[in-house]
Amino acid sequence: MTEIFRTPHLYRSIAVTVVLLGVLASQPVWAAALVLYETGAPDLGTASAGRAAIAADASTTASNPAGMTLLDRSQLLGSLGALLPSTNFDVAPETTTSHGGGGGANAGVFTPLGSFFLVYKLSERIRLGVAAYSDYGLSGDYGKKWVGRYYLTEVSIISSKVSPEIAYKVNEWLSVGAGFSFGIARLGLQSKVNNAAPNLPDGGLSLESWDEAFGGNVGILLRPINKLRIGITYQSPEDYKFGFRPHLTGLGPGLDSIRNKIGGVKFNVPLTEPQRVMASALFHITPTLDVMGNVGWQNWSAFGEFPVGISAQNQKSIAADLHFSDTCQIAVGMQYRIAEKWLWSAGFAYDSSPVSKANRIPVLPVDRQLRYGTALQYEINRTVTAGIAAELLDAGPGPFSATRGPLAGTLQGHYSTNYLNFVAANVIWKF
């Protein structure tokens, strides 16, 4: 055991880990949906299909830690990419928001993405791993002139997570893994306030808060026959409790009561990254072709409340119950070795909507989600593999009709485009 901890490979991997964790922790990853499977790892190309069973590289640290036992050597995987959203709101004629405004153009926010995964082979049965990534967030900027500005103009949840993991190979057909995660998140929201006077410009409301949360995860990997792998994972909920002192600007004399009731008073808004369960399977059809799939569940009914804007002159609170529902996911995919050094991946996934039209608000314009992914990997040599991946996430039309009092009015419409385009490049180094 002493000799293991003196190996130069371990020293190098620890040094790289410290540097990359510092970079990723200081630059949290922005995301433009809620829970995301898109960490930039190669499973971006299968649209997450099989992610708890593939166990082909170090990203299994985050998707199923038990899969680390299938890696024959220590391994480092890094990825860089971008999120290119297209989110355009179409205003319905039933909208009654005063002072006019347009659809807000593209509310999507260009976002750089990055992640890091390390697996260290401690012994034939034990693997240690660490991951730094983001899988939870939302961001959007509708602009200050859009018709729904009294609901919001900007919203963002940004997060960054570090997860140390351990895996143990029980026997040839069973491996288990577990770990915990430490996450840091920022919640921010801005909206305009209707001063209800033609000669007064809009006022403003802004909120910002940081918080941290802990969670845990477990996974098992089964190989009942040589051609079949089954992975099952559980991720615990992570509870963020954001504390706000609303910042109000430019309120007219008729809204002094709002300033007295809300301005400077601290509000606590709980947000829960939901617990989730995923079961994946991978089957080797031929030496060059694998097929895979998922079924999953997410506990969105525990999501909680979310801050909203100023709706009426007698308002005393800024939070609303979202009435979210639990969601399910199904996914199918394949990997085909088109040549000795080339691997092609493709996949499709469906996630149900966590919220109905009656309860949907523009702060969280999520609907059912369709994912289409593809990727190519090239084995440069026995030590290094490089890959590129892309995915289109169709987040659905997200229709809603919200009425929030005389100052905010009724906002109704849907999203003519609600797409998230992910692109990423990754490099795997085996040592």
C-alpha positions as CSV (number, residue, x, y, z in Angstrom):
1,M,0.0,0.0,0.0
2,T,2.9,2.4,0.8
3,E,4.3,1.9,-2.7
4,I,1.0,2.8,-4.3
5,F,1.0,6.2,-2.7
6,R,4.6,6.9,-3.9
7,T,3.9,6.4,-7.6
8,P,4.6,9.4,-9.8
9,H,1.2,8.8,-11.6
10,L,-0.7,9.6,-8.4
11,Y,1.4,12.7,-7.7
12,R,0.7,14.0,-11.2
13,S,-3.0,13.2,-11.0
14,I,-3.4,15.0,-7.6
15,A,-1.6,18.1,-9.0
16,V,-3.8,18.2,-12.1
17,T,-6.9,17.7,-9.9
18,V,-6.0,20.6,-7.6
19,V,-5.4,23.0,-10.5
20,L,-8.6,22.1,-12.4
21,L,-10.8,22.0,-9.4
22,G,-9.7,25.5,-8.6
23,V,-10.5,26.8,-12.0
24,L,-13.9,25.1,-12.3
25,A,-14.9,26.1,-8.8
26,S,-14.1,29.7,-9.4
27,Q,-16.0,29.8,-12.7
28,P,-19.3,28.1,-12.1
29,V,-20.9,26.5,-15.1
30,W,-24.1,28.3,-16.4
31,A,-26.9,26.2,-17.5
32,A,-30.1,27.1,-19.3
33,A,-32.5,24.4,-18.0
34,L,-33.1,22.9,-14.6
35,V,-31.5,19.4,-14.2
36,L,-29.1,18.7,-17.1
37,Y,-27.4,15.5,-18.2
38,E,-25.2,17.5,-20.5
39,T,-21.8,17.7,-18.6
40,G,-19.8,17.7,-21.9
41,A,-18.8,14.1,-21.4
42,P,-18.9,11.7,-24.4
43,D,-22.5,10.5,-23.4
44,L,-23.6,13.9,-24.8
45,G,-23.6,12.0,-28.1
46,T,-26.1,9.4,-26.9
47,A,-28.5,12.1,-25.4
48,S,-27.7,10.5,-22.0
49,A,-29.0,7.0,-23.1
50,G,-27.1,4.3,-21.2
51,R,-25.2,6.8,-19.0
52,A,-25.5,4.7,-15.9
53,A,-24.3,1.5,-17.7
54,I,-21.7,2.6,-20.4
55,A,-18.8,3.1,-17.9
56,A,-16.4,3.6,-20.8
57,D,-14.5,6.6,-19.4
58,A,-13.9,8.7,-16.3
59,S,-17.2,10.6,-16.6
60,T,-18.8,7.5,-15.0
61,T,-17.7,9.1,-11.8
62,A,-20.7,11.4,-12.0
63,S,-23.1,9.2,-14.0
64,N,-22.6,5.9,-12.0
65,P,-19.6,5.6,-9.6
66,A,-19.8,1.8,-9.6
67,G,-18.8,1.9,-13.3
68,M,-15.3,3.1,-12.3
69,T,-14.3,-0.5,-11.6
70,L,-14.6,-1.3,-15.4
71,L,-11.8,1.1,-16.2
72,D,-8.5,-0.9,-16.6
73,R,-6.3,2.1,-15.9
74,S,-6.4,5.4,-14.1
75,Q,-8.0,8.0,-16.3
76,L,-8.5,11.7,-16.6
77,L,-11.2,13.3,-18.8
78,G,-11.6,17.0,-19.5
79,S,-14.2,18.8,-21.6
80,L,-14.9,22.3,-22.9
81,G,-17.9,23.4,-24.9
82,A,-20.7,25.9,-25.2
83,L,-24.4,26.2,-24.9
84,L,-26.1,28.1,-27.8
85,P,-29.8,28.7,-26.9
86,S,-32.6,30.0,-29.0
87,T,-35.5,31.0,-26.9
88,N,-38.1,33.3,-28.5
89,F,-41.5,34.2,-26.9
90,D,-44.6,34.8,-29.0
91,V,-47.1,37.1,-27.3
92,A,-50.8,36.0,-27.4
93,P,-53.5,38.6,-27.9
94,E,-55.0,37.9,-24.5
95,T,-52.0,39.6,-22.9
96,T,-53.1,42.7,-20.9
97,T,-49.8,44.0,-19.6
98,S,-49.9,47.8,-19.7
99,H,-47.3,50.1,-21.3
100,G,-46.8,47.6,-24.2
101,G,-43.7,45.8,-25.2
102,G,-42.6,43.1,-27.5
103,G,-41.6,39.4,-27.4
104,G,-38.2,40.0,-26.0
105,A,-36.2,38.6,-28.9
106,N,-33.9,35.7,-28.1
107,A,-33.9,35.3,-24.3
108,G,-31.3,32.6,-24.4
109,V,-27.9,33.3,-22.9
110,F,-24.7,32.0,-24.6
111,T,-22.9,29.9,-22.0
112,P,-19.4,28.4,-21.9
113,L,-19.3,24.9,-20.4
114,G,-16.6,22.8,-18.8
115,S,-16.2,19.7,-16.7
116,F,-13.5,17.5,-15.2
117,F,-13.4,13.8,-14.2
118,L,-10.6,11.7,-12.6
119,V,-10.5,8.0,-11.8
120,Y,-7.6,6.5,-9.9
121,K,-7.0,2.8,-9.9
122,L,-6.1,2.1,-6.2
123,S,-6.2,-1.7,-6.6
124,E,-7.8,-4.3,-8.7
125,R,-11.0,-4.0,-6.8
126,I,-11.1,-0.3,-5.6
127,R,-11.3,2.9,-7.6
128,L,-11.3,6.5,-6.4
129,G,-12.8,9.3,-8.3
130,V,-13.6,13.0,-8.3
131,A,-15.8,15.1,-10.6
132,A,-16.3,18.8,-11.1
133,Y,-19.2,19.8,-13.2
134,S,-22.7,21.5,-13.2
135,D,-26.0,19.7,-13.7
136,Y,-28.5,22.2,-12.3
137,G,-29.4,25.7,-13.4
138,L,-31.3,28.2,-15.6
139,S,-30.6,31.5,-17.2
140,G,-32.5,33.9,-19.4
141,D,-32.5,37.6,-20.4
142,Y,-35.7,38.9,-22.0
143,G,-34.6,42.5,-22.0
144,K,-36.1,45.5,-20.3
145,K,-38.7,46.3,-23.0
146,W,-40.4,43.0,-23.4
147,V,-44.1,42.6,-22.7
148,G,-43.6,40.5,-19.6
149,R,-41.0,42.7,-17.9
150,Y,-43.3,43.1,-14.8
151,Y,-42.8,39.3,-14.3
152,L,-39.1,39.4,-15.0
153,T,-36.4,40.7,-17.3
154,E,-33.5,38.5,-16.2
155,V,-33.2,35.2,-14.2
156,S,-30.3,32.9,-13.5
157,I,-29.4,30.0,-11.4
158,I,-25.8,29.1,-11.7
159,S,-24.1,26.2,-10.0
160,S,-20.9,24.3,-9.6
161,K,-20.5,20.9,-8.0
162,V,-17.5,18.8,-6.8
163,S,-18.1,15.1,-6.1
164,P,-15.6,12.7,-4.6
165,E,-16.5,9.0,-5.2
166,I,-15.3,5.5,-4.4
167,A,-16.2,2.2,-6.1
168,Y,-15.7,-1.5,-5.1
169,K,-15.7,-4.6,-7.3
170,V,-17.6,-7.2,-5.3
171,N,-17.2,-9.9,-7.9
172,E,-17.2,-10.4,-11.7
173,W,-20.9,-9.5,-12.0
174,L,-21.4,-6.9,-9.3
175,S,-19.8,-3.5,-8.5
176,V,-21.0,-0.8,-6.1
177,G,-20.1,2.9,-5.8
178,A,-21.0,5.9,-3.6
179,G,-20.0,9.4,-2.9
180,F,-21.2,12.9,-1.9
181,S,-21.4,16.2,-3.6
182,F,-20.8,19.8,-2.5
183,G,-22.5,22.4,-4.6
184,I,-22.4,26.2,-4.7
185,A,-25.2,28.1,-6.4
186,R,-26.3,31.7,-7.1
187,L,-29.9,32.7,-7.7
188,G,-30.6,36.1,-9.3
189,L,-33.7,37.7,-10.6
190,Q,-34.6,41.2,-12.0
191,S,-37.9,42.6,-13.0
192,K,-39.5,45.9,-13.7
193,V,-42.2,47.5,-11.4
194,N,-45.2,49.2,-13.0
195,N,-45.6,52.6,-11.4
196,A,-49.1,52.8,-12.8
197,A,-48.6,56.4,-13.9
198,P,-48.1,57.5,-17.6
199,N,-45.6,60.1,-16.6
200,L,-43.4,57.8,-14.5
201,P,-40.9,55.3,-15.9
202,D,-40.8,51.8,-14.6
203,G,-39.3,51.0,-11.2
204,G,-37.1,48.0,-10.6
205,L,-36.8,44.9,-8.4
206,S,-33.6,42.8,-8.1
207,L,-32.7,39.8,-6.0
208,E,-29.4,38.0,-5.5
209,S,-28.2,35.3,-3.2
210,W,-25.6,32.6,-2.9
211,D,-25.9,29.3,-1.0
212,E,-24.3,25.9,-0.7
213,A,-25.7,22.4,-0.4
214,F,-24.6,18.8,0.2
215,G,-25.9,15.6,-1.4
216,G,-25.1,12.0,-1.8
217,N,-25.3,9.3,-4.5
218,V,-25.0,5.6,-4.8
219,G,-24.8,3.3,-7.8
220,I,-24.6,-0.4,-8.7
221,L,-23.4,-2.1,-11.9
222,L,-24.6,-5.6,-12.8
223,R,-23.2,-7.9,-15.5
224,P,-25.5,-10.9,-15.4
225,I,-24.0,-12.1,-18.8
226,N,-21.0,-11.0,-20.7
227,K,-23.0,-9.0,-23.3
228,L,-25.3,-7.1,-20.9
229,R,-24.6,-4.4,-18.3
230,I,-27.3,-2.8,-16.1
231,G,-26.6,0.3,-14.0
232,I,-28.9,1.8,-11.3
233,T,-28.2,5.1,-9.6
234,Y,-29.8,7.2,-6.9
235,Q,-29.0,11.0,-6.4
236,S,-30.3,12.5,-3.1
237,P,-32.0,15.9,-3.0
238,E,-29.8,19.0,-2.5
239,D,-31.5,21.8,-0.6
240,Y,-30.5,25.4,-1.2
241,K,-32.0,28.1,1.0
242,F,-31.5,31.4,-0.6
243,G,-31.9,34.5,1.6
244,F,-32.9,37.8,-0.1
245,R,-33.2,41.4,0.8
246,P,-35.0,42.8,-2.2
247,H,-33.5,45.9,-3.8
248,L,-36.2,48.3,-5.1
249,T,-35.5,51.3,-7.2
250,G,-37.5,54.0,-8.9
251,L,-40.8,53.3,-7.1
252,G,-43.4,56.1,-7.5
253,P,-45.2,57.7,-4.6
254,G,-48.2,55.3,-4.9
255,L,-46.0,52.3,-4.1
256,D,-44.5,53.5,-0.9
257,S,-46.4,50.7,0.9
258,I,-44.6,48.1,-1.2
259,R,-41.2,49.6,-0.1
260,N,-42.3,49.5,3.5
261,K,-43.5,45.9,3.4
262,I,-40.9,44.4,1.2
263,G,-37.9,46.6,0.8
264,G,-35.1,45.7,3.2
265,V,-37.0,42.7,4.7
266,K,-35.2,39.4,4.3
267,F,-37.1,36.6,2.5
268,N,-36.0,33.0,2.5
269,V,-36.6,31.1,-0.7
270,P,-36.0,27.3,-0.6
271,L,-35.0,25.6,-3.9
272,T,-34.4,21.9,-4.0
273,E,-32.4,20.1,-6.7
274,P,-34.6,17.0,-6.8
275,Q,-33.7,13.5,-5.9
276,R,-33.6,11.2,-8.9
277,V,-33.3,7.6,-9.9
278,M,-32.0,6.2,-13.2
279,A,-31.8,2.7,-14.5
280,S,-29.7,2.0,-17.7
281,A,-28.9,-1.0,-19.8
282,L,-26.2,-1.6,-22.4
283,F,-26.2,-4.7,-24.7
284,H,-23.3,-5.8,-27.0
285,I,-25.0,-6.9,-30.2
286,T,-21.8,-7.4,-32.1
287,P,-18.1,-6.6,-31.4
288,T,-18.7,-3.2,-33.2
289,L,-22.3,-2.3,-32.1
290,D,-23.8,-1.6,-28.7
291,V,-27.3,-0.5,-28.0
292,M,-28.4,1.2,-24.8
293,G,-31.3,2.8,-23.0
294,N,-32.6,4.5,-19.8
295,V,-35.6,4.9,-17.7
296,G,-35.6,7.6,-15.0
297,W,-37.6,9.5,-12.4
298,Q,-37.1,13.0,-10.9
299,N,-38.9,14.3,-7.8
300,W,-39.8,17.8,-9.1
301,S,-42.9,18.0,-6.8
302,A,-40.4,18.9,-4.0
303,F,-39.0,21.9,-6.0
304,G,-40.6,24.5,-3.7
305,E,-41.1,28.2,-4.3
306,F,-39.6,30.8,-6.6
307,P,-39.4,34.6,-6.3
308,V,-41.8,36.6,-8.5
309,G,-42.2,40.4,-9.1
310,I,-44.5,43.1,-7.8
311,S,-48.2,42.4,-8.6
312,A,-50.3,44.8,-6.5
313,Q,-50.0,47.7,-4.2
314,N,-50.9,45.6,-1.1
315,Q,-48.4,42.9,-1.8
316,K,-46.5,41.4,1.2
317,S,-44.5,38.6,-0.4
318,I,-42.4,37.9,-3.4
319,A,-42.6,34.1,-3.6
320,A,-45.0,31.8,-5.4
321,D,-45.7,28.1,-5.2
322,L,-44.7,26.5,-8.5
323,H,-47.0,23.4,-8.2
324,F,-44.4,21.2,-10.0
325,S,-45.0,17.5,-10.6
326,D,-42.6,14.5,-10.7
327,T,-41.1,13.7,-14.1
328,C,-40.0,10.6,-16.0
329,Q,-37.4,10.0,-18.7
330,I,-36.8,7.4,-21.4
331,A,-33.8,7.3,-23.7
332,V,-32.4,5.0,-26.4
333,G,-29.0,5.1,-28.1
334,M,-26.3,3.2,-29.9
335,Q,-22.5,3.2,-30.3
336,Y,-21.0,1.8,-33.5
337,R,-17.2,1.3,-34.2
338,I,-17.0,2.5,-37.8
339,A,-13.3,1.8,-37.9
340,E,-10.6,0.5,-35.6
341,K,-9.9,3.9,-34.1
342,W,-13.3,5.6,-34.7
343,L,-16.4,5.3,-32.5
344,W,-19.8,6.9,-33.5
345,S,-22.6,7.5,-31.0
346,A,-26.2,8.6,-31.4
347,G,-29.2,8.8,-29.2
348,F,-32.6,10.2,-28.4
349,A,-34.3,11.0,-25.0
350,Y,-37.7,12.2,-23.8
351,D,-38.4,13.9,-20.5
352,S,-41.9,14.7,-19.4
353,S,-42.8,18.3,-18.4
354,P,-42.6,19.1,-14.6
355,V,-45.3,21.8,-14.8
356,S,-48.7,22.2,-16.5
357,K,-49.8,25.2,-18.6
358,A,-51.9,26.5,-15.8
359,N,-48.9,26.7,-13.4
360,R,-46.1,27.6,-15.8
361,I,-44.5,31.0,-15.4
362,P,-41.9,32.7,-17.6
363,V,-39.3,32.4,-14.8
364,L,-39.2,28.7,-15.5
365,P,-40.4,28.1,-19.1
366,V,-39.8,24.4,-19.0
367,D,-42.0,21.9,-21.0
368,R,-41.5,18.4,-22.2
369,Q,-37.9,17.9,-23.5
370,L,-36.7,16.0,-26.5
371,R,-32.9,15.4,-26.9
372,Y,-31.1,14.4,-30.1
373,G,-27.4,13.7,-29.7
374,T,-24.4,12.5,-31.8
375,A,-20.7,12.2,-31.2
376,L,-17.4,10.9,-32.7
377,Q,-14.4,9.7,-30.8
378,Y,-10.9,9.0,-32.2
379,E,-8.3,6.9,-30.4
380,I,-5.1,8.8,-31.1
381,N,-3.0,6.1,-29.3
382,R,-3.3,3.7,-26.4
383,T,-3.1,6.6,-24.0
384,V,-5.1,9.5,-25.5
385,T,-8.6,9.6,-27.0
386,A,-10.2,12.8,-28.4
387,G,-13.9,13.4,-29.1
388,I,-16.5,15.9,-30.2
389,A,-20.2,15.8,-29.4
390,A,-23.3,17.8,-30.1
391,E,-26.9,17.7,-28.9
392,L,-30.1,19.5,-29.7
393,L,-32.5,19.9,-26.7
394,D,-36.0,20.8,-27.8
395,A,-37.6,22.2,-24.6
396,G,-41.1,22.5,-26.1
397,P,-43.5,25.4,-26.8
398,G,-44.0,26.0,-23.0
399,P,-47.4,27.7,-23.4
400,F,-48.7,29.6,-20.3
401,S,-51.2,32.1,-19.2
402,A,-50.4,33.9,-16.0
403,T,-52.4,36.6,-14.2
404,R,-50.8,38.4,-11.3
405,G,-52.8,41.4,-10.3
406,P,-53.3,45.0,-11.7
407,L,-49.6,46.0,-11.8
408,A,-48.3,43.0,-13.6
409,G,-51.4,42.2,-15.7
410,T,-52.0,39.0,-17.7
411,L,-49.2,37.5,-19.7
412,Q,-50.0,34.8,-22.2
413,G,-48.2,33.1,-25.0
414,H,-45.8,30.4,-26.0
415,Y,-42.3,29.9,-27.3
416,S,-41.9,29.7,-31.1
417,T,-38.4,28.4,-30.5
418,N,-37.1,26.9,-27.3
419,Y,-33.9,25.1,-28.2
420,L,-30.7,24.5,-26.4
421,N,-27.7,23.5,-28.7
422,F,-24.8,21.9,-26.9
423,V,-21.4,21.4,-28.5
424,A,-18.4,20.0,-26.6
425,A,-14.9,18.6,-27.2
426,N,-13.3,16.2,-24.8
427,V,-10.0,14.5,-24.2
428,I,-9.4,11.3,-22.3
429,W,-5.9,10.5,-20.9
430,K,-5.2,7.0,-19.5
431,F,-2.2,6.4,-17.3
